[in-house]
């Protein structure tokens, strides 16, 4: 991803893609002091753009990062970067981090905070799983408790276990891993929230120790408009044996039906397909 044409917005200016570099002694690289966003533009417009900017500022606050940009300034920067990319359908990645500076210890509050925004084309996150249904492994890593880490922030530190989980799943021929939470309840995939269907009702984990995704919230609204009952609660892994349909939601994943999680199988049913199609239409309105 580093060797390509284009520009990346860094601290207020667009710089050539290949020159958008940081120093080796960047605090974030050593101590995970960074937060980021994942957004998608459709037909030249970023879906739920303000919500993502607001979440970036929230995440920065959660990890004690003094991000010196307002929502409006971040919005303007994203518009500028997207326009410069020449893309109308694109993935948008703002990232804020603690840089190199006066200190190189764990504490380095005097080091500057940076913000950058990169935009690139990113097709279907799960490839042909969108029509066939994704196959997921179950991760051995658990989502940490809110007492362990600021679990509602989209912070880099939380993704270490996601990458390990996803690599392990891919080694078994799966597209992703489902993670349980610290209590053993079903939590989420490594970059997406999860929904299940049983007897016409939707069941989804209560987001009390992981990201309440923006796509998740959009899908909850779509279900409400359809008059479908949604139960947000703690879900035991064994309950997956009785669930009929399953799908994942996320900005990158959009709405992707799931065919299998570990030993449990699901049909790529009418509701999973229907919500997926409805989401695709909504983001382009
Ligand atoms: N959980 C995790 C761990 C994620 O990385 C993402 C993607 N940001 C989500 C859930 C879904 O969030 P959203 O719908 O806001 O993209």
Boltz pocket constraint, residues with backbone or C-beta under 6 A from the ligand:
constraints:
  - pocket:
      binder: B
      contacts: [[A, 38], [A, 154], [A, 188], [A, 189], [A, 190], [A, 191], [A, 192], [A, 193], [A, 211], [A, 212], [A, 213], [A, 214], [A, 215], [A, 216], [A, 249], [A, 250], [A, 251], [A, 252]]
      max_distance: 6.0
